[in-house]
Each structure stands twice: as C-alpha cells, then as structure tokens.
Amino acid sequence: MLVKKSLQSLTGKLLFTIGTLMIIGSTLFWFFLFRHQEKELLQNSVKYGYSFVDYIKKSTRYGMLTFQELLIQQTVEAIGSAEGVLNVRILDSQGRVKYSSAKEDVGVILDTKAPICRTCHVEGGPTKDTPSWSIQRGDKDFRILNIIQPILNETACYTSTCHAHPKDQRVLGIIEANLSLEILDKSIKQQGIAITIYVLAFLFVISVVLCLILWNLVSTPVSMLAKGMERVAGGDLDYTININRKDEMGELANAFNAMNADLKKAKNELMDWGNTLEKKVQEKTEAIHRAQAQLIHSEKLASLGRMAAGVAHEINSPLTGIVTFGHLLLKKFPPGTQEREDIEVIIDQANRCSTIIKGLLGFARASAAEKALTNINDVLHSSMNIVRNKADFFDIKLITNFDPALLRVKADSSQLQQVFLNMIMNAADAMEGKGTLTLTTRNISENGRDFVEVEFRDTGPGIPADNLEKLFEPFFTTKPVGKGTGLGLAVSHGIIQDHDGKIRVKTKINEGSTFFIRLPAQRENT
Amino acid sequence: MSTGKILVVDDEDIVRTSCSRTLSPEGYDVRLAKNGAEGLKMASEERFDLVLTDLKMPDMDGIEVLRIIKEQWPETAVIIVTGYQTVDTAVKAIKLGAYDYIEKPFTPDALITAVREALTNKQE
C-alpha cells in the first residue's frame, strides 16, 4: 500500500523511471566493459602464445637443421616444463608426434580428423600456413589456449644433408603448444567482480544523491505547496510558503503567496462591502418601514376623515331630535325632580356625542386651508388669551420666550390656533391644573432651509414609553371617559402635516413633556 | 308671542319635527317640506318670512334652494342648517345672501335665538 502510494507520487515516479534507466544503463555498461576486458586479455594471451611458439621454433631450429633429435627433445621438454605450459609438441607432416614435452606421446600418430588437426586441415580446403589459436575447456576450472604454428619448408631444409625434405613440400610439420589460461581466467573473474562492485557502488551513490536531490528540489516544495493549497482551501488566507529559491519552485511559491494575498484582500473587500451593504439595506429598510408607517397613519386619518363626514351627517340629525325633545320634556318637570335630572343626563350625553362628532370632523377638512403669511407669535398670543381666563388655568404659570425676530410662516392661522389651543389644553390637563407651561419660539436653520419652531414645555408627569407610539393615533386618550375624545393630537398632527411641518415630543417621567412643532419659514423678501 | 311664517326644508323627519315642535309653541307658523322641490313649490304658493334649509339633501342641496329663494323672493330670510360646517360652505352661503347658519345638533334655545334675530333684523 505504502509502496504503491510512493510510486504514485511525483518523486516516486521520477525515482522509478530514472532508477530503471540507470540499472539498464549500468548493466549494459557492465556487460560491454567486461567483454572488452576479457577480449583484451585474451588477445594479449594469444599474442604471448604466438611469441612462445615462435620461441620454440627458433630454439629448435638448429637441432632441426643438424638433425639432432635428442637435443630437440630435451629443448622441448625444458620449455614444456615452464610454468603455465601444459605441453609442447612437434608433429611431422604425417601427423606423427616427433617430439613432446610428455615423452610418452612421442611416436603417436594423430588422425587428421582429431580436433587438433582440424584447425589446419579444414575440410575441402588447403591447410593453413599461418599460426592459429583456439580455446579448449580444460579438465579443471580454467581454460586452455591451444596454439598451432606450421613449420614451413625453406631452402635450408631441403638443402640439408641429413634427411632432406623434398623441395616442393610446403608444410613440414607443426608446433603445438597448450598454455594454461588459469591466471587469465582468475584475472577476468576478479576484474568482473571489481567492475560489478564499482557499478553497484556507483548505482547506490547515484541513487542516494538522486533521492536527496529529488527530495529537496521536488518533493519538499511540492508537498509545501500542496499543504499551502489545503490550508488556503480551508480558509486560512494568512498562510505563506517559505521557499527561498530562485528556480521555478521559488517562483511558484512566490506566485502562490501573491495569489493568497490577493485572495485575502479581495475577501476583506468583499466582507467590508457585505457589512456596509447589510447596514445600508438595514437603514433603507428602516426608512421604508417608517415611510410605510407614516403612509398607513395618513391613510388611516384620511379614511377616518371620510367616514367622519358621513357619520357626522347621519348622526347629527338624530342628535338634534334627542336634544330638542329632551328640552321639550325638561320644561314639563319642575327643577329638583328626579325626572328632570334624568332628562338632563340624556341631553348631556347627546351633547357629548356632538362633541365627539365635532372632533371627528377635524379629519374631514375637505377644503384647502387658507394659507397666508402668519406671525406665529401673534397666533400664540391670541390662543393664550382664549385660555387665560379659564378656571383650568388659574394655578398654571404661563411663561413666554418669544423670539421677536421670528420668521413668518405660510399657514392657516385658524387651523394653527386649533393646534396651539390643543397643545395648551393638553398641557393643562397633564399638569392637572397646577404647574408651569413655557412657550418658546425660535428660528432654526437646517440644511440651508429656515424653520420656525414652537416649544410647549410642561411640568406634568411625563408620557410613559408605551403611550408614546400611540400618541398621535385617533381616539387614543388617557383622559377620563367623557373628558377627551382622543382626537386632539391626531387632528393637530394632520394640520401640521398639511403645513409641511412636524410634531415631535420629548418626555421624562415625573419631569414633564415638551412638544415641538416645526414649520417651514418664509424669508420676508420671498 | 312672536309672529312669522317659517318654512323648514329638511329630508330628515326628526329635524323637521324638532323645528316645528320648538318654533310652534313660540307662536311661529311653521310649514314643513321634505325636499328642495317641495319647499320651492310651497314657497311659490305662499310667502314665507323665513326659510330654514338643510344643506345636504338627496335631490337638491341647500345652496341651490337658497340661490332660488334669494333670486325669486329676496325679502325672505334664509338660515342654513348644516350637519357639519366648513369655512367654504359658510362663506358661500353668506355670499349668496343667507342670514346665518346653524349647526346640528342645535338646542331649542339656539334655534329660537337664531330665528328671532333673523326675523327682527329683517323687519328693521
């Protein structure tokens, strides 16, 4: 499993390929070197063999010419006893052994078909007259080099007095020597072993070096890159690869680090964008919600207005009947009677209905307000004059902080008076007839636009947070039943909206509430 | 006891009856019409000192009744009775010659006061 995995890796594949090529190369190298060495050594041996045989020929030449057979035999024996010489023989042309280092061979006639003869007596062809050699397997481990040199006829031979050879005889005999190749074989074997060891050592060293080089140059950086990829894929964009090299791997690592940095930058930008986007969407959503709520509120008021107009028309006539007949009945009972009190209750409740209807009609202002340039301070003064003498205001301190240079506002003064009266009456109700009401006016400039702001600050109990949301909703009231219709602020809100203005409220429990009315102001010259 | 002939034009029976029950004991001669056409017909048959007309009626509205009466019998005083008052209609009514306008629901005293004032000023 591990081997299979190693072979599948890049380093494994490279090592396997290069290793196989090196083993094949080394084997071929080993084979040819061995063969070459063997051939060289053998050629040297053959050369030596030829010299040896020539040496025998020259040593026995005198004996031959003078036909001293004993001398020749002794010379052959002496030479044959030398180390590495197995035997030396001289044969005549008939194949008879004339002289031999082994005495018992003398006189033996060899068949021309014997292996030794076949080297010269090639079938169907003339005998060779040049020396030749052959290798034979010896009895022991080593081989035998067999050298044969023909003894050619020459003038001295056929002119000699002894037993002259005929002149036309070309080959007179042969000299044969068998030399042991034991030393040569041993040497070849030793050299073979040495070469094998060298090749194996070379292979080992090269393999180790190759492994180290591949490990350093390929495997380590590739696994670092792979690890880097894994980390980046896992989301770690701070990871960097440290390969401080100037080759392709170094360039690859630098490119990887650069890519990673870009990726991180892009991701951060994307995240920033995502965060701000979320915030922007949230803001937009809130704005839409606000606008929607405003729209629903306006729509509510508008439909309420339409309904109020209808209801007012339908209800007022029966109310007229109740009030009229109530009064007619009233006259029939003297003051102080129970019946009279009961009828008074009926008339009071009918009047209460009438008040509610009048409040409702605040929404049914079908006609456009009659707007003219108005001084808000004047409207406030006249509103205060209306309430000042009311019993509700006897214990309320009215403070005014009016800006004498207050800008004028394009408004319907009677509608504004309705709003201001409502604010003042509400404050008085909140303070339960005791406290301080401060009215302030001021000019405000915002975003290059001018506004007039009216502030109504009371020292009442404040408005609980739960009620703040519903404050401007029609029919929302905290006053006792019969005292408030819950329409005052809703109608005021509608009127101020008609004037492109805004009402807002700031309140603190047990300290009081402040209502702000802001209206767009007009510069005198416009 | 006051005197005067008064025509009440209103599509609502209860309003007509209320007016008649309020004004008759005061000595006024009160006639009732349940719409504009009937009112105008009665006005053409006998002379009225005062006409009380509702503003909103199905066939002919109070403004139209006012316009025709003021056109044909300018000496007849007209008081507009309205279910809900707006500045617009009030201004329009006064411009067309209405003496006053009175808001529903009205008390018998308020009605009597308005009628008395209208008739007194007319006589002057």
Interface residues (C-beta under 8 A of the other chain):
Chain A: A309 A312 H313 N316 S317 P318 L319 T320 G321 I322 V323 T324 F325 H327 L328 A350 N351 S354 I357 L361 A364 R365 A366 S367 E370 S414
Chain B: D10 E12 I14 V15 T17 S18 C19 R21 T22 K56 G83 Y84 T86 V87 D88 E103 K104 P105 F106 T107 P108 D109 L111
